[in-house]
Amino acid sequence: MNTSEYGPLGERIRSRRKQLGMTQEELAEQSNLSVNYISKIERTQDQNISFDVLAKIAHSLNITIAEFIGKPPITPSNADIETVQERKLLTRLRQMDRESRDKAIDAILQLLDLQTPSKNNRGSRAGRPLGHDKGKKDNARK
């Protein structure tokens, strides 16, 4: 499991790590591996990597094992990203540590839920900015 038709696995790991703006230390910490082992994987062409280790690295780099050993591209192509804002958002999210990224994604999804009218909340806050009806609640209580 050391090479594919797209180059050595270690090079692909290093490339993905750098795309995300991660250091070897950050990858090692997130994948529960040593920095020395990450370094060895990235620089050794004929590296034997267990499935478990590859799974940990892939998870830390937010990619599937199939993408690592199979077919490129590892990241979305320009055609997949429609606007400059989308690209900026993806870039910023990729630069975050996993916990911060997960919190940011959750917050974005919550905002999108507020902006998307559903069958259950057509007459509610959906589609209105946060805090829009705050004054109405205060006036209703008086």
A tleap script that builds the chain and sets N, CA, C and O, in Angstrom:
source leaprc.protein.ff14SB
mol = sequence {
  NMET ASN THR SER GLU TYR GLY PRO LEU GLY
  GLU ARG ILE ARG SER ARG ARG LYS GLN LEU
  GLY MET THR GLN GLU GLU LEU ALA GLU GLN
  SER ASN LEU SER VAL ASN TYR ILE SER LYS
  ILE GLU ARG THR GLN ASP GLN ASN ILE SER
  PHE ASP VAL LEU ALA LYS ILE ALA HIE SER
  LEU ASN ILE THR ILE ALA GLU PHE ILE GLY
  LYS PRO PRO ILE THR PRO SER ASN ALA ASP
  ILE GLU THR VAL GLN GLU ARG LYS LEU LEU
  THR ARG LEU ARG GLN MET ASP ARG GLU SER
  ARG ASP LYS ALA ILE ASP ALA ILE LEU GLN
  LEU LEU ASP LEU GLN THR PRO SER LYS ASN
  ASN ARG GLY SER ARG ALA GLY ARG PRO LEU
  GLY HIE ASP LYS GLY LYS LYS ASP ASN ALA
  ARG CLYS
}
set mol.1.N position { 0.830 -1.187 0.000 }
set mol.1.CA position { 0.000 0.000 0.000 }
set mol.1.C position { 0.873 1.249 0.000 }
set mol.1.O position { 0.508 2.261 0.598 }
set mol.2.N position { 2.014 1.184 -0.662 }
set mol.2.CA position { 2.928 2.303 -0.578 }
set mol.2.C position { 2.896 3.232 -1.783 }
set mol.2.O position { 3.303 4.388 -1.669 }
set mol.3.N position { 2.424 2.761 -2.939 }
set mol.3.CA position { 2.375 3.648 -4.091 }
set mol.3.C position { 1.100 3.430 -4.866 }
set mol.3.O position { 0.420 2.415 -4.721 }
set mol.4.N position { 0.800 4.391 -5.677 }
set mol.4.CA position { -0.303 4.268 -6.621 }
set mol.4.C position { 0.198 4.840 -7.928 }
set mol.4.O position { 1.349 5.268 -8.016 }
set mol.5.N position { -0.627 4.854 -8.922 }
set mol.5.CA position { -0.194 5.404 -10.187 }
set mol.5.C position { 0.033 6.908 -10.094 }
set mol.5.O position { 0.513 7.512 -11.053 }
set mol.6.N position { -0.294 7.519 -8.980 }
set mol.6.CA position { -0.154 8.963 -8.814 }
set mol.6.C position { 1.029 9.345 -7.923 }
set mol.6.O position { 1.152 10.508 -7.540 }
set mol.7.N position { 1.883 8.411 -7.594 }
set mol.7.CA position { 3.059 8.714 -6.796 }
set mol.7.C position { 3.021 8.034 -5.448 }
set mol.7.O position { 1.989 7.514 -5.024 }
set mol.8.N position { 4.167 8.045 -4.778 }
set mol.8.CA position { 4.257 7.397 -3.470 }
set mol.8.C position { 3.253 7.960 -2.467 }
set mol.8.O position { 2.942 9.150 -2.467 }
set mol.9.N position { 2.770 7.085 -1.635 }
set mol.9.CA position { 1.772 7.464 -0.637 }
set mol.9.C position { 2.299 8.556 0.291 }
set mol.9.O position { 1.567 9.482 0.642 }
set mol.10.N position { 3.561 8.451 0.687 }
set mol.10.CA position { 4.147 9.466 1.565 }
set mol.10.C position { 4.086 10.858 0.960 }
set mol.10.O position { 3.834 11.835 1.666 }
set mol.11.N position { 4.314 10.951 -0.342 }
set mol.11.CA position { 4.226 12.244 -1.016 }
set mol.11.C position { 2.794 12.764 -1.020 }
set mol.11.O position { 2.557 13.966 -0.891 }
set mol.12.N position { 1.855 11.856 -1.169 }
set mol.12.CA position { 0.450 12.255 -1.164 }
set mol.12.C position { 0.019 12.739 0.226 }
set mol.12.O position { -0.749 13.693 0.352 }
set mol.13.N position { 0.526 12.068 1.266 }
set mol.13.CA position { 0.231 12.485 2.640 }
set mol.13.C position { 0.817 13.868 2.888 }
set mol.13.O position { 0.135 14.746 3.417 }
set mol.14.N position { 2.074 14.069 2.510 }
set mol.14.CA position { 2.722 15.372 2.705 }
set mol.14.C position { 1.972 16.465 1.940 }
set mol.14.O position { 1.742 17.555 2.463 }
set mol.15.N position { 1.597 16.162 0.705 }
set mol.15.CA position { 0.884 17.140 -0.120 }
set mol.15.C position { -0.436 17.546 0.526 }
set mol.15.O position { -0.758 18.732 0.598 }
set mol.16.N position { -1.193 16.571 0.990 }
set mol.16.CA position { -2.486 16.859 1.621 }
set mol.16.C position { -2.297 17.638 2.923 }
set mol.16.O position { -3.044 18.574 3.209 }
set mol.17.N position { -1.295 17.244 3.705 }
set mol.17.CA position { -1.018 17.933 4.964 }
set mol.17.C position { -0.691 19.396 4.701 }
set mol.17.O position { -1.175 20.283 5.405 }
set mol.18.N position { 0.130 19.647 3.686 }
set mol.18.CA position { 0.510 21.030 3.362 }
set mol.18.C position { -0.673 21.812 2.797 }
set mol.18.O position { -0.798 23.010 3.051 }
set mol.19.N position { -1.541 21.149 2.036 }
set mol.19.CA position { -2.745 21.816 1.535 }
set mol.19.C position { -3.585 22.347 2.680 }
set mol.19.O position { -4.189 23.415 2.581 }
set mol.20.N position { -3.617 21.598 3.759 }
set mol.20.CA position { -4.411 21.992 4.921 }
set mol.20.C position { -3.660 22.942 5.848 }
set mol.20.O position { -4.206 23.408 6.848 }
set mol.21.N position { -2.404 23.222 5.507 }
set mol.21.CA position { -1.611 24.117 6.342 }
set mol.21.C position { -1.204 23.501 7.664 }
set mol.21.O position { -0.978 24.212 8.643 }
set mol.22.N position { -1.112 22.174 7.696 }
set mol.22.CA position { -0.756 21.469 8.933 }
set mol.22.C position { 0.741 21.198 8.976 }
set mol.22.O position { 1.383 21.014 7.943 }
set mol.23.N position { 1.279 21.176 10.178 }
set mol.23.CA position { 2.665 20.755 10.385 }
set mol.23.C position { 2.667 19.250 10.650 }
set mol.23.O position { 1.624 18.650 10.909 }
set mol.24.N position { 3.855 18.656 10.581 }
set mol.24.CA position { 3.967 17.238 10.931 }
set mol.24.C position { 3.586 17.035 12.386 }
set mol.24.O position { 3.003 16.008 12.733 }
set mol.25.N position { 3.901 17.985 13.230 }
set mol.25.CA position { 3.566 17.882 14.646 }
set mol.25.C position { 2.054 17.848 14.847 }
set mol.25.O position { 1.545 17.054 15.638 }
set mol.26.N position { 1.338 18.713 14.128 }
set mol.26.CA position { -0.122 18.747 14.253 }
set mol.26.C position { -0.747 17.451 13.745 }
set mol.26.O position { -1.667 16.911 14.359 }
set mol.27.N position { -0.237 16.959 12.618 }
set mol.27.CA position { -0.754 15.696 12.086 }
set mol.27.C position { -0.481 14.554 13.059 }
set mol.27.O position { -1.347 13.713 13.298 }
set mol.28.N position { 0.725 14.530 13.619 }
set mol.28.CA position { 1.085 13.481 14.576 }
set mol.28.C position { 0.150 13.518 15.791 }
set mol.28.O position { -0.338 12.482 16.244 }
set mol.29.N position { -0.087 14.713 16.303 }
set mol.29.CA position { -0.958 14.845 17.479 }
set mol.29.C position { -2.383 14.402 17.166 }
set mol.29.O position { -2.992 13.670 17.946 }
set mol.30.N position { -2.912 14.839 16.038 }
set mol.30.CA position { -4.299 14.500 15.693 }
set mol.30.C position { -4.480 13.029 15.357 }
set mol.30.O position { -5.560 12.473 15.556 }
set mol.31.N position { -3.423 12.394 14.846 }
set mol.31.CA position { -3.554 10.989 14.457 }
set mol.31.C position { -3.002 10.030 15.512 }
set mol.31.O position { -2.995 8.816 15.307 }
set mol.32.N position { -2.537 10.576 16.647 }
set mol.32.CA position { -1.981 9.754 17.731 }
set mol.32.C position { -0.761 8.944 17.288 }
set mol.32.O position { -0.609 7.781 17.662 }
set mol.33.N position { 0.106 9.571 16.485 }
set mol.33.CA position { 1.342 8.945 16.019 }
set mol.33.C position { 2.499 9.863 16.390 }
set mol.33.O position { 2.288 11.021 16.749 }
set mol.34.N position { 3.700 9.354 16.305 }
set mol.34.CA position { 4.853 10.198 16.628 }
set mol.34.C position { 5.236 11.053 15.421 }
set mol.34.O position { 4.975 10.687 14.275 }
set mol.35.N position { 5.854 12.186 15.697 }
set mol.35.CA position { 6.328 13.067 14.636 }
set mol.35.C position { 7.369 12.330 13.797 }
set mol.35.O position { 7.394 12.469 12.574 }
set mol.36.N position { 8.221 11.553 14.446 }
set mol.36.CA position { 9.239 10.799 13.710 }
set mol.36.C position { 8.607 9.825 12.722 }
set mol.36.O position { 9.097 9.660 11.605 }
set mol.37.N position { 7.519 9.183 13.137 }
set mol.37.CA position { 6.856 8.219 12.261 }
set mol.37.C position { 6.209 8.936 11.069 }
set mol.37.O position { 6.304 8.460 9.937 }
set mol.38.N position { 5.559 10.064 11.312 }
set mol.38.CA position { 4.960 10.854 10.228 }
set mol.38.C position { 6.054 11.272 9.242 }
set mol.38.O position { 5.882 11.159 8.028 }
set mol.39.N position { 7.169 11.752 9.772 }
set mol.39.CA position { 8.286 12.161 8.924 }
set mol.39.C position { 8.800 11.001 8.080 }
set mol.39.O position { 9.057 11.152 6.885 }
set mol.40.N position { 8.945 9.854 8.712 }
set mol.40.CA position { 9.435 8.663 7.999 }
set mol.40.C position { 8.462 8.243 6.897 }
set mol.40.O position { 8.888 7.895 5.796 }
set mol.41.N position { 7.177 8.274 7.183 }
set mol.41.CA position { 6.171 7.917 6.181 }
set mol.41.C position { 6.264 8.850 4.985 }
set mol.41.O position { 6.207 8.406 3.838 }
set mol.42.N position { 6.408 10.143 5.252 }
set mol.42.CA position { 6.421 11.130 4.178 }
set mol.42.C position { 7.672 11.062 3.312 }
set mol.42.O position { 7.608 11.372 2.123 }
set mol.43.N position { 8.801 10.668 3.877 }
set mol.43.CA position { 10.046 10.710 3.104 }
set mol.43.C position { 10.521 9.367 2.575 }
set mol.43.O position { 11.439 9.329 1.756 }
set mol.44.N position { 9.927 8.270 3.013 }
set mol.44.CA position { 10.380 6.945 2.594 }
set mol.44.C position { 9.469 6.409 1.501 }
set mol.44.O position { 8.256 6.313 1.688 }
set mol.45.N position { 10.058 6.058 0.352 }
set mol.45.CA position { 9.239 5.583 -0.772 }
set mol.45.C position { 8.627 4.215 -0.521 }
set mol.45.O position { 7.447 4.015 -0.809 }
set mol.46.N position { 9.380 3.283 -0.001 }
set mol.46.CA position { 8.879 1.928 0.188 }
set mol.46.C position { 8.448 1.700 1.632 }
set mol.46.O position { 8.905 0.767 2.292 }
set mol.47.N position { 7.565 2.566 2.107 }
set mol.47.CA position { 7.095 2.501 3.490 }
set mol.47.C position { 5.908 1.558 3.588 }
set mol.47.O position { 4.949 1.665 2.824 }
set mol.48.N position { 5.982 0.647 4.524 }
set mol.48.CA position { 4.879 -0.270 4.798 }
set mol.48.C position { 4.003 0.363 5.871 }
set mol.48.O position { 4.453 0.552 7.001 }
set mol.49.N position { 2.769 0.690 5.538 }
set mol.49.CA position { 1.877 1.355 6.478 }
set mol.49.C position { 0.672 0.458 6.718 }
set mol.49.O position { 0.041 -0.019 5.774 }
set mol.50.N position { 0.363 0.235 7.979 }
set mol.50.CA position { -0.801 -0.594 8.288 }
set mol.50.C position { -2.083 0.164 7.940 }
set mol.50.O position { -2.089 1.392 7.852 }
set mol.51.N position { -3.142 -0.573 7.749 }
set mol.51.CA position { -4.434 0.030 7.454 }
set mol.51.C position { -4.867 0.948 8.595 }
set mol.51.O position { -5.409 2.027 8.356 }
set mol.52.N position { -4.626 0.518 9.833 }
set mol.52.CA position { -5.003 1.309 11.008 }
set mol.52.C position { -4.300 2.664 10.999 }
set mol.52.O position { -4.927 3.695 11.242 }
set mol.53.N position { -2.998 2.660 10.720 }
set mol.53.CA position { -2.234 3.914 10.684 }
set mol.53.C position { -2.736 4.799 9.547 }
set mol.53.O position { -2.930 6.001 9.729 }
set mol.54.N position { -2.945 4.206 8.384 }
set mol.54.CA position { -3.441 4.979 7.254 }
set mol.54.C position { -4.818 5.572 7.557 }
set mol.54.O position { -5.100 6.709 7.180 }
set mol.55.N position { -5.667 4.813 8.230 }
set mol.55.CA position { -6.993 5.306 8.602 }
set mol.55.C position { -6.885 6.498 9.547 }
set mol.55.O position { -7.617 7.475 9.397 }
set mol.56.N position { -5.980 6.424 10.515 }
set mol.56.CA position { -5.783 7.539 11.450 }
set mol.56.C position { -5.314 8.789 10.718 }
set mol.56.O position { -5.812 9.887 10.970 }
set mol.57.N position { -4.354 8.620 9.811 }
set mol.57.CA position { -3.820 9.755 9.055 }
set mol.57.C position { -4.903 10.331 8.151 }
set mol.57.O position { -5.087 11.547 8.094 }
set mol.58.N position { -5.616 9.462 7.447 }
set mol.58.CA position { -6.671 9.922 6.547 }
set mol.58.C position { -7.735 10.703 7.320 }
set mol.58.O position { -8.181 11.758 6.869 }
set mol.59.N position { -8.138 10.191 8.473 }
set mol.59.CA position { -9.141 10.876 9.302 }
set mol.59.C position { -8.631 12.257 9.719 }
set mol.59.O position { -9.368 13.241 9.658 }
set mol.60.N position { -7.377 12.322 10.139 }
set mol.60.CA position { -6.793 13.591 10.571 }
set mol.60.C position { -6.685 14.587 9.430 }
set mol.60.O position { -6.742 15.797 9.650 }
set mol.61.N position { -6.529 14.085 8.214 }
set mol.61.CA position { -6.416 14.952 7.037 }
set mol.61.C position { -7.759 15.142 6.328 }
set mol.61.O position { -7.824 15.718 5.242 }
set mol.62.N position { -8.830 14.650 6.960 }
set mol.62.CA position { -10.188 14.826 6.442 }
set mol.62.C position { -10.316 14.330 4.998 }
set mol.62.O position { -10.789 15.043 4.113 }
set mol.63.N position { -9.880 13.091 4.792 }
set mol.63.CA position { -9.909 12.478 3.473 }
set mol.63.C position { -10.155 10.984 3.641 }
set mol.63.O position { -9.861 10.422 4.696 }
set mol.64.N position { -10.680 10.353 2.635 }
set mol.64.CA position { -10.899 8.918 2.722 }
set mol.64.C position { -9.649 8.164 2.288 }
set mol.64.O position { -8.819 8.686 1.544 }
set mol.65.N position { -9.532 6.940 2.760 }
set mol.65.CA position { -8.408 6.101 2.341 }
set mol.65.C position { -8.464 5.878 0.835 }
set mol.65.O position { -7.430 5.872 0.167 }
set mol.66.N position { -9.649 5.699 0.309 }
set mol.66.CA position { -9.807 5.486 -1.137 }
set mol.66.C position { -9.232 6.653 -1.930 }
set mol.66.O position { -8.605 6.455 -2.971 }
set mol.67.N position { -9.447 7.869 -1.436 }
set mol.67.CA position { -8.895 9.034 -2.127 }
set mol.67.C position { -7.364 9.033 -2.056 }
set mol.67.O position { -6.693 9.451 -3.000 }
set mol.68.N position { -6.826 8.566 -0.942 }
set mol.68.CA position { -5.370 8.509 -0.805 }
set mol.68.C position { -4.739 7.529 -1.779 }
set mol.68.O position { -3.743 7.850 -2.429 }
set mol.69.N position { -5.304 6.350 -1.883 }
set mol.69.CA position { -4.642 5.312 -2.672 }
set mol.69.C position { -5.256 5.137 -4.055 }
set mol.69.O position { -4.735 4.394 -4.887 }
set mol.70.N position { -6.357 5.823 -4.292 }
set mol.70.CA position { -7.067 5.650 -5.551 }
set mol.70.C position { -6.848 6.761 -6.534 }
set mol.70.O position { -5.756 6.959 -7.067 }
set mol.71.N position { -7.898 7.462 -6.752 }
set mol.71.CA position { -7.907 8.427 -7.833 }
set mol.71.C position { -7.877 9.864 -7.324 }
set mol.71.O position { -8.514 10.175 -6.317 }
set mol.72.N position { -7.147 10.742 -8.003 }
set mol.72.CA position { -7.205 12.158 -7.657 }
set mol.72.C position { -8.476 12.770 -8.229 }
set mol.72.O position { -9.133 12.076 -9.006 }
set mol.73.N position { -8.880 13.963 -7.934 }
set mol.73.CA position { -8.175 14.876 -7.064 }
set mol.73.C position { -8.536 14.647 -5.600 }
set mol.73.O position { -9.616 14.153 -5.277 }
set mol.74.N position { -7.610 15.015 -4.731 }
set mol.74.CA position { -7.823 14.878 -3.301 }
set mol.74.C position { -8.721 16.012 -2.796 }
set mol.74.O position { -9.493 15.832 -1.854 }
set mol.75.N position { -8.612 17.167 -3.427 }
set mol.75.CA position { -9.416 18.316 -3.028 }
set mol.75.C position { -10.356 18.685 -4.163 }
set mol.75.O position { -10.144 18.263 -5.300 }
set mol.76.N position { -11.389 19.463 -3.876 }
set mol.76.CA position { -12.309 19.858 -4.936 }
set mol.76.C position { -11.593 20.650 -6.023 }
set mol.76.O position { -10.682 21.428 -5.739 }
set mol.77.N position { -12.006 20.449 -7.251 }
set mol.77.CA position { -11.431 21.216 -8.350 }
set mol.77.C position { -12.064 22.592 -8.385 }
set mol.77.O position { -13.054 22.846 -7.698 }
set mol.78.N position { -11.497 23.476 -9.179 }
set mol.78.CA position { -12.061 24.817 -9.296 }
set mol.78.C position { -13.511 24.771 -9.778 }
set mol.78.O position { -14.319 25.621 -9.402 }
set mol.79.N position { -13.839 23.788 -10.603 }
set mol.79.CA position { -15.203 23.668 -11.101 }
set mol.79.C position { -16.181 23.316 -9.985 }
set mol.79.O position { -17.364 23.647 -10.073 }
set mol.80.N position { -15.700 22.649 -8.940 }
set mol.80.CA position { -16.566 22.258 -7.828 }
set mol.80.C position { -16.871 23.422 -6.890 }
set mol.80.O position { -17.859 23.387 -6.155 }
set mol.81.N position { -16.037 24.437 -6.912 }
set mol.81.CA position { -16.206 25.588 -6.024 }
set mol.81.C position { -16.695 26.747 -6.880 }
set mol.81.O position { -15.976 27.225 -7.757 }
set mol.82.N position { -17.922 27.197 -6.624 }
set mol.82.CA position { -18.568 28.151 -7.503 }
set mol.82.C position { -18.149 29.599 -7.286 }
set mol.82.O position { -18.121 30.374 -8.242 }
set mol.83.N position { -17.825 29.981 -6.063 }
set mol.83.CA position { -17.535 31.390 -5.806 }
set mol.83.C position { -16.232 31.555 -5.035 }
set mol.83.O position { -15.708 30.611 -4.443 }
set mol.84.N position { -15.734 32.768 -5.061 }
set mol.84.CA position { -14.531 33.110 -4.308 }
set mol.84.C position { -14.804 32.928 -2.815 }
set mol.84.O position { -13.929 32.498 -2.064 }
set mol.85.N position { -16.028 33.260 -2.392 }
set mol.85.CA position { -16.376 33.121 -0.981 }
set mol.85.C position { -16.314 31.663 -0.540 }
set mol.85.O position { -15.851 31.367 0.561 }
set mol.86.N position { -16.781 30.743 -1.400 }
set mol.86.CA position { -16.706 29.329 -1.061 }
set mol.86.C position { -15.259 28.893 -0.892 }
set mol.86.O position { -14.932 28.173 0.051 }
set mol.87.N position { -14.399 29.322 -1.793 }
set mol.87.CA position { -12.982 28.958 -1.723 }
set mol.87.C position { -12.361 29.509 -0.442 }
set mol.87.O position { -11.598 28.815 0.231 }
set mol.88.N position { -12.689 30.765 -0.104 }
set mol.88.CA position { -12.154 31.368 1.126 }
set mol.88.C position { -12.621 30.581 2.348 }
set mol.88.O position { -11.838 30.305 3.257 }
set mol.89.N position { -13.911 30.221 2.359 }
set mol.89.CA position { -14.455 29.471 3.485 }
set mol.89.C position { -13.754 28.125 3.624 }
set mol.89.O position { -13.343 27.752 4.723 }
set mol.90.N position { -13.615 27.397 2.529 }
set mol.90.CA position { -12.942 26.096 2.582 }
set mol.90.C position { -11.497 26.237 3.031 }
set mol.90.O position { -11.010 25.428 3.821 }
set mol.91.N position { -10.812 27.252 2.537 }
set mol.91.CA position { -9.420 27.472 2.931 }
set mol.91.C position { -9.313 27.733 4.424 }
set mol.91.O position { -8.463 27.159 5.104 }
set mol.92.N position { -10.185 28.607 4.932 }
set mol.92.CA position { -10.160 28.916 6.370 }
set mol.92.C position { -10.487 27.688 7.215 }
set mol.92.O position { -9.839 27.449 8.234 }
set mol.93.N position { -11.488 26.908 6.801 }
set mol.93.CA position { -11.856 25.714 7.551 }
set mol.93.C position { -10.699 24.714 7.569 }
set mol.93.O position { -10.444 24.088 8.597 }
set mol.94.N position { -10.008 24.560 6.464 }
set mol.94.CA position { -8.902 23.600 6.383 }
set mol.94.C position { -7.721 24.009 7.233 }
set mol.94.O position { -6.901 23.167 7.601 }
set mol.95.N position { -7.620 25.282 7.550 }
set mol.95.CA position { -6.505 25.751 8.368 }
set mol.95.C position { -6.762 25.562 9.862 }
set mol.95.O position { -5.847 25.699 10.675 }
set mol.96.N position { -7.986 25.254 10.216 }
set mol.96.CA position { -8.348 25.096 11.633 }
set mol.96.C position { -8.018 23.697 12.131 }
set mol.96.O position { -7.943 22.745 11.353 }
set mol.97.N position { -7.822 23.589 13.447 }
set mol.97.CA position { -7.693 22.253 14.024 }
set mol.97.C position { -9.076 21.597 13.960 }
set mol.97.O position { -10.089 22.276 13.788 }
set mol.98.N position { -9.101 20.292 14.097 }
set mol.98.CA position { -10.337 19.519 13.885 }
set mol.98.C position { -11.480 20.003 14.788 }
set mol.98.O position { -12.609 20.153 14.320 }
set mol.99.N position { -11.204 20.248 16.061 }
set mol.99.CA position { -12.263 20.649 16.984 }
set mol.99.C position { -12.851 22.006 16.599 }
set mol.99.O position { -14.070 22.177 16.585 }
set mol.100.N position { -11.983 22.966 16.289 }
set mol.100.CA position { -12.462 24.293 15.883 }
set mol.100.C position { -13.223 24.219 14.576 }
set mol.100.O position { -14.243 24.886 14.404 }
set mol.101.N position { -12.721 23.397 13.642 }
set mol.101.CA position { -13.380 23.241 12.345 }
set mol.101.C position { -14.783 22.666 12.536 }
set mol.101.O position { -15.741 23.142 11.927 }
set mol.102.N position { -14.905 21.636 13.388 }
set mol.102.CA position { -16.216 21.031 13.633 }
set mol.102.C position { -17.184 22.044 14.246 }
set mol.102.O position { -18.356 22.089 13.870 }
set mol.103.N position { -16.699 22.854 15.185 }
set mol.103.CA position { -17.556 23.876 15.804 }
set mol.103.C position { -17.980 24.917 14.769 }
set mol.103.O position { -19.136 25.338 14.748 }
set mol.104.N position { -17.047 25.331 13.913 }
set mol.104.CA position { -17.369 26.325 12.886 }
set mol.104.C position { -18.399 25.773 11.904 }
set mol.104.O position { -19.335 26.475 11.521 }
set mol.105.N position { -18.229 24.536 11.503 }
set mol.105.CA position { -19.181 23.920 10.571 }
set mol.105.C position { -20.559 23.814 11.215 }
set mol.105.O position { -21.571 24.091 10.570 }
set mol.106.N position { -20.602 23.414 12.485 }
set mol.106.CA position { -21.887 23.341 13.190 }
set mol.106.C position { -22.562 24.717 13.231 }
set mol.106.O position { -23.768 24.827 13.012 }
set mol.107.N position { -21.780 25.763 13.511 }
set mol.107.CA position { -22.338 27.117 13.578 }
set mol.107.C position { -22.854 27.552 12.209 }
set mol.107.O position { -23.919 28.164 12.119 }
set mol.108.N position { -22.126 27.249 11.160 }
set mol.108.CA position { -22.560 27.603 9.804 }
set mol.108.C position { -23.856 26.877 9.465 }
set mol.108.O position { -24.779 27.472 8.910 }
set mol.109.N position { -23.924 25.594 9.800 }
set mol.109.CA position { -25.137 24.825 9.517 }
set mol.109.C position { -26.331 25.368 10.286 }
set mol.109.O position { -27.443 25.400 9.757 }
set mol.110.N position { -26.118 25.796 11.531 }
set mol.110.CA position { -27.207 26.385 12.303 }
set mol.110.C position { -27.690 27.685 11.662 }
set mol.110.O position { -28.892 27.947 11.604 }
set mol.111.N position { -26.745 28.497 11.181 }
set mol.111.CA position { -27.133 29.731 10.493 }
set mol.111.C position { -27.923 29.429 9.224 }
set mol.111.O position { -28.913 30.095 8.923 }
set mol.112.N position { -27.477 28.425 8.492 }
set mol.112.CA position { -28.195 28.046 7.271 }
set mol.112.C position { -29.593 27.545 7.591 }
set mol.112.O position { -30.539 27.819 6.852 }
set mol.113.N position { -29.726 26.813 8.686 }
set mol.113.CA position { -31.053 26.340 9.092 }
set mol.113.C position { -31.974 27.512 9.400 }
set mol.113.O position { -33.168 27.445 9.109 }
set mol.114.N position { -31.445 28.586 9.983 }
set mol.114.CA position { -32.255 29.767 10.284 }
set mol.114.C position { -32.690 30.473 9.005 }
set mol.114.O position { -33.749 31.099 8.966 }
set mol.115.N position { -31.880 30.372 7.968 }
set mol.115.CA position { -32.162 31.066 6.717 }
set mol.115.C position { -33.002 30.244 5.746 }
set mol.115.O position { -33.474 30.777 4.741 }
set mol.116.N position { -33.196 28.964 6.025 }
set mol.116.CA position { -33.916 28.078 5.121 }
set mol.116.C position { -35.313 27.816 5.667 }
set mol.116.O position { -35.463 27.160 6.698 }
set mol.117.N position { -36.345 28.325 4.981 }
set mol.117.CA position { -37.696 28.054 5.464 }
set mol.117.C position { -38.024 26.571 5.332 }
set mol.117.O position { -37.701 25.936 4.328 }
set mol.118.N position { -38.657 26.042 6.339 }
set mol.118.CA position { -39.087 24.652 6.276 }
set mol.118.C position { -40.602 24.603 6.378 }
set mol.118.O position { -41.242 25.621 6.640 }
set mol.119.N position { -41.170 23.439 6.175 }
set mol.119.CA position { -42.618 23.282 6.245 }
set mol.119.C position { -43.131 23.646 7.638 }
set mol.119.O position { -44.233 24.178 7.774 }
set mol.120.N position { -42.335 23.359 8.673 }
set mol.120.CA position { -42.790 23.551 10.050 }
set mol.120.C position { -42.669 24.979 10.548 }
set mol.120.O position { -43.330 25.344 11.521 }
set mol.121.N position { -41.825 25.814 9.894 }
set mol.121.CA position { -41.605 27.143 10.465 }
set mol.121.C position { -41.771 28.252 9.427 }
set mol.121.O position { -41.026 29.231 9.455 }
set mol.122.N position { -42.722 28.119 8.522 }
set mol.122.CA position { -42.908 29.119 7.467 }
set mol.122.C position { -43.216 30.498 8.031 }
set mol.122.O position { -42.775 31.498 7.464 }
set mol.123.N position { -43.936 30.579 9.096 }
set mol.123.CA position { -44.276 31.886 9.650 }
set mol.123.C position { -43.308 32.323 10.733 }
set mol.123.O position { -43.541 33.342 11.383 }
set mol.124.N position { -42.244 31.592 10.941 }
set mol.124.CA position { -41.344 31.903 12.053 }
set mol.124.C position { -40.176 32.764 11.597 }
set mol.124.O position { -40.285 33.520 10.631 }
set mol.125.N position { -39.061 32.639 12.301 }
set mol.125.CA position { -37.881 33.458 12.073 }
set mol.125.C position { -37.142 33.111 10.796 }
set mol.125.O position { -36.271 33.880 10.388 }
set mol.126.N position { -37.431 32.027 10.158 }
set mol.126.CA position { -36.664 31.581 9.000 }
set mol.126.C position { -36.566 32.690 7.968 }
set mol.126.O position { -37.559 33.327 7.618 }
set mol.127.N position { -35.358 32.906 7.493 }
set mol.127.CA position { -35.128 33.892 6.447 }
set mol.127.C position { -34.888 35.292 6.967 }
set mol.127.O position { -34.525 36.182 6.197 }
set mol.128.N position { -35.087 35.509 8.277 }
set mol.128.CA position { -34.873 36.831 8.841 }
set mol.128.C position { -33.549 36.859 9.590 }
set mol.128.O position { -33.151 35.844 10.161 }
set mol.129.N position { -32.859 37.989 9.605 }
set mol.129.CA position { -31.589 38.078 10.321 }
set mol.129.C position { -31.756 37.802 11.805 }
set mol.129.O position { -32.834 37.999 12.366 }
set mol.130.N position { -30.683 37.344 12.434 }
set mol.130.CA position { -30.708 37.098 13.869 }
set mol.130.C position { -31.065 38.389 14.600 }
set mol.130.O position { -30.593 39.463 14.229 }
set mol.131.N position { -31.881 38.291 15.618 }
set mol.131.CA position { -32.268 39.452 16.417 }
set mol.131.C position { -33.349 40.298 15.779 }
set mol.131.O position { -33.721 41.328 16.342 }
set mol.132.N position { -33.874 39.901 14.613 }
set mol.132.CA position { -34.858 40.695 13.875 }
set mol.132.C position { -36.142 40.933 14.664 }
set mol.132.O position { -36.695 42.033 14.641 }
set mol.133.N position { -36.606 39.918 15.352 }
set mol.133.CA position { -37.880 40.056 16.046 }
set mol.133.C position { -37.718 40.248 17.553 }
set mol.133.O position { -38.669 40.054 18.311 }
set mol.134.N position { -36.546 40.618 17.976 }
set mol.134.CA position { -36.303 40.807 19.404 }
set mol.134.C position { -37.209 41.881 19.992 }
set mol.134.O position { -37.772 41.694 21.070 }
set mol.135.N position { -37.353 42.996 19.296 }
set mol.135.CA position { -38.186 44.093 19.778 }
set mol.135.C position { -39.640 43.689 19.886 }
set mol.135.O position { -40.338 44.142 20.793 }
set mol.136.N position { -40.116 42.846 18.979 }
set mol.136.CA position { -41.505 42.408 19.008 }
set mol.136.C position { -41.797 41.603 20.266 }
set mol.136.O position { -42.860 41.757 20.867 }
set mol.137.N position { -40.867 40.748 20.668 }
set mol.137.CA position { -41.048 39.955 21.873 }
set mol.137.C position { -41.098 40.859 23.103 }
set mol.137.O position { -41.923 40.667 23.996 }
set mol.138.N position { -40.200 41.849 23.133 }
set mol.138.CA position { -40.157 42.753 24.273 }
set mol.138.C position { -41.457 43.549 24.361 }
set mol.138.O position { -41.986 43.738 25.456 }
set mol.139.N position { -41.981 44.018 23.228 }
set mol.139.CA position { -43.222 44.806 23.218 }
set mol.139.C position { -44.408 43.937 23.620 }
set mol.139.O position { -45.328 44.425 24.276 }
set mol.140.N position { -44.407 42.669 23.242 }
set mol.140.CA position { -45.520 41.773 23.545 }
set mol.140.C position { -45.608 41.502 25.036 }
set mol.140.O position { -46.694 41.259 25.562 }
set mol.141.N position { -44.484 41.542 25.713 }
set mol.141.CA position { -44.469 41.273 27.148 }
set mol.141.C position { -44.995 42.440 27.962 }
set mol.141.O position { -45.448 42.241 29.089 }
set mol.142.N position { -44.948 43.648 27.425 }
set mol.142.CA position { -45.318 44.864 28.179 }
set mol.142.C position { -46.784 45.022 28.342 }
set mol.142.O position { -47.237 45.992 28.950 }
savepdb mol mol.pdb
quit
